[in-house]
Amino acid sequence: MTKAFTLIVCTYMRPKPLLDLLKSVSKQTLCPDEVLIIDGSTNSETEEALKGDFFENLKYHKVDEANRGLTRQRNYGINLVAKTSEIVCFLDDDIILTPTYFEELLETYNVHSDALAVGGYITNEVEWKAATRIKKKSCFYYDGWMRNEPSRFRMRRKFGLLPDTEPGFLPTFSHGRSIGFIPPSGKTYKVEQLMGGVSSFKKEVFDALSFSTYFEGYGLYEDADFSMRVAKQGAIYINTNAQLAHYHDASGRPNQYKYGKMVIRNGWYVWRVRYPKPNMKARLKWNATAFLLTSIRFSNVLTSSLKKEAFTESLGRVVGWLSLLVNKPNVER
């Protein structure tokens, strides 16, 4: 049975990628009943780009400064969703959908009646292959598939700091494996974390929960925070047949220093949402992993062509880490 659903796209200074996304939405085998564009841009380029009969169910909303920022824009959009909608979908504005994305995503709710949320699957970021019989230390293996193991995880292995949970679940000391470590198997996997830019939720979820305004501006890890709070209420799934491509448009992103601070402070925040009172071992491993990953990022000053970016992000991580000693975030449960 097809459920009525709304698509919300929060955008900021990206008119061209947004138009490309909407073109892929218009080619869907199952189209949204309404598309809400929540624009936080400081100019009128996106509004001008959307003028005309581009999409019959499209509704454009420009927000003021008080409602600007990813989590605020999402909460703003939720308040505008039609009463008849049963599912609320979110997409980043630099995504291109395969034609059956929404059809596959919505069918997951029919197959898994306990689902409160379902995420889509990004196909263009990781190369997966069928697993070989002889395992290589340079590869990560999961459910009959293999991919290259990132150097940071190979280094973590040497120090006994690998995640102690499956992909999509947060370890007791955080720093887990993301959805990118789930293979394109065609299966649906139960998880506790979603990528916010490729997510969907039953509308009833928002009767009790909203996106945290702690994650201001770019909102790094806001999706992990929200999905783990949803996971405390019910089941979350990733459908690897609901496929799309994510092109990571650089416009609208914070500078590397601010990003580095977010990595540490927002990462700590999400960890404490999931584990409010971690034991001493988990605390030590969180800090050890943060130190190791910051050291690896500092090493990129010597090995990367983007030396300035590597240095400023590393500096941001150090400042963010030290700030936790005197100014820890107030965690919303």
N, C-alpha and C positions, 0 to 999 in steps of 0.2 A: 504494500500500500504506500503510495507516494505521499510524503508529508509536505505541508506548506513550509517554505523556508525563505529566510532573508540572508542576503550577503551584505556584510559591512566591510568596506575598504577604507581604512584610515590612511591618509596621504599627506605628504609634506614636500612641496617644491619638486614634484616629479611628474609633470604633465605627460611627457612622452611615454615613460614606462606604464603609467596608469592607462593610457589609451590602448597600449598593446595588450594589457591585461583584459580590458573590457572587450576587446575584439575576440579574445579567446573565450570569454564568458558567453558572448553572443553565439558562439558555435557549439555550445554544449548540447548534448542529447537530452539533458534535463536542466532547464533554466530556472534561476531564482524567481520567486514571486515578487520580490522587490530587491533593488540594489541601492544601498545607502552609501554615498560618498561623503566622508567626513574629512573636510579639508582644513588643515592647520597652516597652510601656506601664508606667507607674509606679502604675497603679491597676487595678482588676479590671473596669472597664466593658466592655472588649472581650470578655473571657472570658465575662461574663454575657450579652452580646448574642448570642454564638454558641451558647449552650446550646440543646439541642433538636435535632430531626432536620432541620436546615436544608439540609445537603448531605451525601449519603451517603458520599462519599469524602474528607470534610474531616477533617484532623488538626490540632489546635490545640497550639501549643507556646509557653509563656511563658518568656522568657529572663531570666537574671539580669543584673546591671549589667555584668559582665565581657563579656557577649555583646551588649550593647545598642549600637545604632547601625547604620546601613544596611548597610555592608559586612560587619560582623561577623554581623549577622542573616542576610545572604545566605549567607555561608560556613557558618553553623550549619545553615541549611536544606538546603544541598547535601549535607551529611553524613547527612541523613535521607531522601534520595531513594531510592525503591524500586530494587532491583537490576534490575528488568525494564524500567525507564524508559529510553528512548533519547534523549528530548528533555526539557530543563528550561526551562520558561517562567517569566518574571518579570513581574509587573504591580504598578504602584503601587496604593495602596489608595484612591485618589480617581479611579478610572477606571470608565467604563461601556463595555462591549463591544457591537459590533454582533453579531447572532446567528451570523454565519459567520466570526468572527475566527479561532478556532482552526483551522477547516477550511482557510481560506486560508493561514494561517501554516504549518501542517504540510505542505500541498501543495507549498510552496516547496522543501522538502527533497527531494521526489520529482522536481521539475522540474530543480533545480540540485543534482546529486549531490555537487558540491564544497563545498557550503555547510557551514560550521561554526557559523554563527549567522544568524538571521533576525529582523528587527525589524518591528513593526507600524507603522501609520500613523495619526497623530492628525488628526482632521478638523475640530475645532471651534476651532482657534487662529488659522488664517490663511484669508483669503478669496482664492481663486484664480479667475481667469477665463481664457477662451481668449484667446491673444495677439492683439493688433491689429496691423495691417500697419505703422502708424506708431508707432514706439516713443517712450515718454515717459521723461524722465529720472527721474521720480518713481516708476517701476516697475522691478521686477526680472523678467527674462524667462528662461524655461528650458523647453526641450523642448516648445515650442508653447503654453506657458501664461505668465500674468503675475500678479504680486501687487504690492502696495505695497512700495516699498523703504523700510525703516526709516530714520529720520533719521540714525542713527549711521553707516549705510553710505553715505548721501549725503554726509555730512561726510568720511568716510574717502576717498571718491573725490576730493574736492578736494585732499587731501594725498598722493595716490598710495599709499594704504594699503589698497586693496581686496584681498580674498583672491586668491591666484594659483592656486587649485585649484577643482574642482567642489564643489558641496554634498555634505557627508558625508565630505570629505577635509580633513585638517589642512594649512594652508599652512606653508611653511618658517618663517614667523614667527608661527605660530599665529593665533588670532583669526579662525577660518574661518566659513563659512556652515553652519549646523546642518541637521538633517534637515527642519526647517521650511521650507527653501528647495527642497525636492523637491515637485513638483506632484502632485495626485491624478489621475494619468494612467491608472491601472489597470495600470501597468507595474511590473516588479521591477527595482530599481537596485542595482548593486554599489557598496558604500561601505566605509569603514574605521572609521566611528563609528556606534554605536547609542545610542538613549535607553534607559537601563537599565530604566526603568519600563514599557517595552513591548517587551521583548526575549525571545529564546529562543536556546538553545545546544544543540549536541549534547552529550550527557552526557560523552563522552570528553574534551571540552575541559577538564573539571575534574580530569582525571587529572594534568595538568601545571600548571594555572593556578588561582588563587583571587583573590577580590577583595581589593585592597590595603587593609590596615588604616590606611594613612596618612590615608585619607579618613574621619575620625572623625565621629560624630554624623550630621548632615544629609547629609554625603558629596557635596557639590557636585562635579561632573565625574568622579565615580568610574566612571560608565558609559563615558565617553570613554577613560579610562585602561585599563579592562579590555578594551573592544572593540578598541582599537588593538593591545594585546598579542595578542589572538586573531587579528587581521588579519595578524600576522606569521607565523601558522601556517597560515592558509587563508582561504577566501572568506567575506565577509559581505554580506548582501543586505537591502534594505528592500522589502517587498511592499506597495504602496499599496492593494491590495485587502483587506488584513488591517486593518480599520478599527475605530477606537474613539474615544471622547471623553475628554478629560482636563480635570478641573474644578478642579485646583490648590487644594485645600482648605488654608486658612491655618493650621490647627492643626498643631502639631508642627514648625513651622519655626523657624530660629534668628532672633535679632534682626538688624537691618539692619547693625549694626557688624560682627558676626561674619560675616555674609554677604559684606560688602564685602571683608574680609580673605581669605575663601575664593576670591572671584572672582580675585584677584591671585595668591595663593600656589598654589592648586590649579590655576589656569590655567597658571602657570609649570611646575608639576610635569608636567602632561599634555604640554605642549610638549616638555619634555626626555625624556619617555618615547618620543615619536615621533622627535625629532631630538636625540640625546644631545650632539652637537657642532655646533651651528649656526654658520654663518660670521658674520663681523662685520656684514654687511648685514642678515642675519636678526635678529641681536641688536638692532641699532639700530631696525629696524622693529617688533620686539616691544615695545620700550620706548616708541617713539613712539606706537604704537597704544594701549598701556596708558595713557599720559599723556592722549591725546585722549579716550578713553572715560571716564576719570576726570573730566576737565574737563567733558564733556557731562553727567555725572551731577551734578557740582557745580552746573551751571547750572539743574538741576531744582529747586534750593532756591528759585529765583526764579519758575520757570514752573509748578511742580507744586503741587497742593493738599496733597500729602503732604510738606511742607517738612522736617519733622523726620526722616522716614525717608530722604529724599534726602541730607540732611546727614550723618547717622550712617553711611549706607552709603558715602558719598564719603570720610568720615574713615577708615573701615575699609579702603578701597582704598589710601589714602595710607600708612597704617601697614603694611599688607601689603606694599606696594611697597618701602618703606624697609627692612623687615625682611629682604628678600632680599639686601641689601648685607652683612648680618652673619650671617644664619642661613638659608642656602638649604636646602630640603628634600633629604633623601637619597633619590634616585630609585630605585625598584625597577624592574629591567629585565624 
